[in-house]
Amino acid sequence: MDKVYTGFIVFTTLLAVGYALECYTCERQDSNRDKCIKTTKQCEQFQDACTSYIQWGVPPYWTPRGDRIYFISKSCDTRQGCERRKAATQSACKRDWYNDWACVECCTGDLCNYYVTLGAGTVKANVVTLLVGLSGLYLLRKLI
């Protein structure tokens, strides 16, 4: 019976590794095109959220009229870490065209940070993972 439990634990561990979260990643891009929607990363096992950081402000280089531009960064994070950064920028997240601002968006689910809008939402667990897990529990129960 110990072999059955060991096999089940190994199976679920491998399943979890195979279904680690995947997020879009980019660093300080001026639009949500190209690198920000074409580059993805398999997150570390402890990272359970995708994050987007959007900043509107004057660029670090000279522009003729001092025009403001977007800076977009996306990456993997922990849900707690992302929510902490979101709370820290909440007072600066005004989205006024005439002021500098910064916003953080958090979401959970594979590639959920594709769009850069407030309230990106949460993607629920993968149905396949849920079904495989339930099937494994059912089979384990039958064997006992």
C-alpha positions as CSV (number, residue, x, y, z in Angstrom):
1,M,0.0,0.0,0.0
2,D,3.0,2.3,0.7
3,K,4.0,2.0,-3.0
4,V,0.5,3.2,-4.1
5,Y,0.8,6.3,-1.9
6,T,4.4,7.0,-3.0
7,G,3.3,6.6,-6.7
8,F,0.4,8.9,-6.2
9,I,2.6,11.6,-4.5
10,V,5.2,11.3,-7.3
11,F,2.4,11.5,-10.0
12,T,0.9,14.6,-8.4
13,T,4.3,16.3,-8.0
14,L,5.1,15.7,-11.6
15,L,1.7,17.0,-12.6
16,A,2.3,20.2,-10.6
17,V,5.7,20.7,-12.2
18,G,4.1,20.3,-15.6
19,Y,1.4,22.8,-14.9
20,A,3.5,25.6,-13.3
21,L,2.1,29.1,-14.0
22,E,3.2,30.8,-17.2
23,C,3.2,34.6,-17.5
24,Y,4.1,37.2,-20.1
25,T,7.3,39.0,-19.3
26,C,8.9,42.2,-20.4
27,E,10.8,45.1,-18.9
28,R,10.0,48.8,-19.4
29,Q,8.5,48.6,-22.8
30,D,6.8,51.6,-24.4
31,S,3.7,49.6,-25.6
32,N,1.8,46.3,-24.9
33,R,3.0,44.9,-28.3
34,D,6.0,42.9,-29.5
35,K,8.0,41.8,-26.5
36,C,5.2,42.2,-23.9
37,I,2.9,39.8,-25.7
38,K,5.4,37.5,-27.4
39,T,7.8,36.7,-24.5
40,T,6.6,34.2,-21.8
41,K,8.2,32.6,-18.8
42,Q,7.5,29.5,-16.8
43,C,7.2,30.8,-13.3
44,E,9.0,29.3,-10.3
45,Q,6.9,26.8,-8.3
46,F,6.3,29.3,-5.4
47,Q,5.1,32.1,-7.8
48,D,1.3,31.9,-8.1
49,A,0.5,35.2,-9.8
50,C,1.3,37.2,-12.9
51,T,1.8,40.9,-12.5
52,S,1.8,44.0,-14.8
53,Y,3.3,47.3,-13.8
54,I,2.2,50.2,-15.9
55,Q,3.8,53.6,-15.6
56,W,2.9,56.9,-17.4
57,G,5.5,59.6,-17.2
58,V,8.2,61.7,-18.8
59,P,10.9,59.4,-20.4
60,P,14.4,59.4,-19.1
61,Y,15.6,61.0,-22.4
62,W,14.9,64.3,-23.9
63,T,11.7,64.8,-26.0
64,P,10.8,68.0,-27.9
65,R,7.6,68.7,-25.9
66,G,8.3,66.7,-22.8
67,D,5.7,64.2,-23.9
68,R,4.8,61.4,-21.5
69,I,5.0,57.8,-22.5
70,Y,4.0,54.4,-21.1
71,F,6.4,52.0,-19.5
72,I,5.1,48.5,-19.2
73,S,6.7,45.6,-17.3
74,K,5.3,42.1,-16.8
75,S,6.5,39.2,-14.8
76,C,5.8,36.3,-12.4
77,D,5.2,37.1,-8.7
78,T,3.6,35.7,-5.6
79,R,0.0,36.7,-5.0
80,Q,1.0,38.4,-1.7
81,G,3.9,40.3,-3.2
82,C,1.8,41.5,-6.1
83,E,-1.0,42.6,-3.8
84,R,1.5,44.4,-1.6
85,R,2.9,46.3,-4.6
86,K,-0.6,47.1,-5.8
87,A,-1.5,48.6,-2.4
88,A,1.7,50.6,-2.4
89,T,0.9,52.2,-5.8
90,Q,-2.8,52.6,-5.3
91,S,-2.6,56.3,-4.3
92,A,-0.6,57.0,-7.5
93,C,-2.9,55.0,-9.8
94,K,-5.0,57.9,-11.1
95,R,-4.5,57.4,-14.9
96,D,-4.6,61.2,-15.6
97,W,-3.1,62.1,-18.9
98,Y,-1.5,65.3,-17.5
99,N,0.1,63.7,-14.4
100,D,2.7,60.9,-13.9
101,W,1.1,57.8,-12.5
102,A,1.8,54.1,-11.9
103,C,-0.5,51.1,-11.4
104,V,0.1,47.4,-10.6
105,E,-2.3,44.7,-11.8
106,C,-2.3,41.1,-10.4
107,C,-4.0,38.0,-11.8
108,T,-3.7,34.2,-11.5
109,G,-3.8,31.8,-14.4
110,D,-1.7,31.0,-17.4
111,L,-0.8,34.0,-19.5
112,C,-3.5,36.1,-17.7
113,N,-1.4,39.3,-17.9
114,Y,-1.8,39.6,-21.7
115,Y,-3.9,42.8,-21.5
116,V,-2.9,45.8,-19.6
117,T,-6.1,47.1,-18.1
118,L,-7.3,47.5,-14.5
119,G,-9.2,44.6,-13.1
120,A,-7.7,41.9,-15.3
121,G,-9.4,39.4,-13.1
122,T,-8.6,35.9,-12.1
123,V,-8.5,32.8,-14.2
124,K,-9.7,29.7,-12.4
125,A,-7.7,26.5,-12.1
126,N,-7.2,24.5,-15.3
127,V,-10.1,22.1,-15.7
128,V,-7.8,19.3,-16.9
129,T,-5.7,19.6,-13.7
130,L,-8.8,19.5,-11.6
131,L,-10.2,16.4,-13.4
132,V,-6.9,14.5,-13.2
133,G,-6.6,15.2,-9.5
134,L,-10.1,14.1,-8.8
135,S,-9.6,11.0,-10.9
136,G,-6.5,10.2,-9.0
137,L,-8.3,10.5,-5.7
138,Y,-11.1,8.3,-6.9
139,L,-8.7,5.6,-8.1
140,L,-6.8,5.8,-4.8
141,R,-10.0,5.4,-2.9
142,K,-10.9,2.4,-4.9
143,L,-7.6,0.8,-4.2
144,I,-7.9,1.2,-0.4
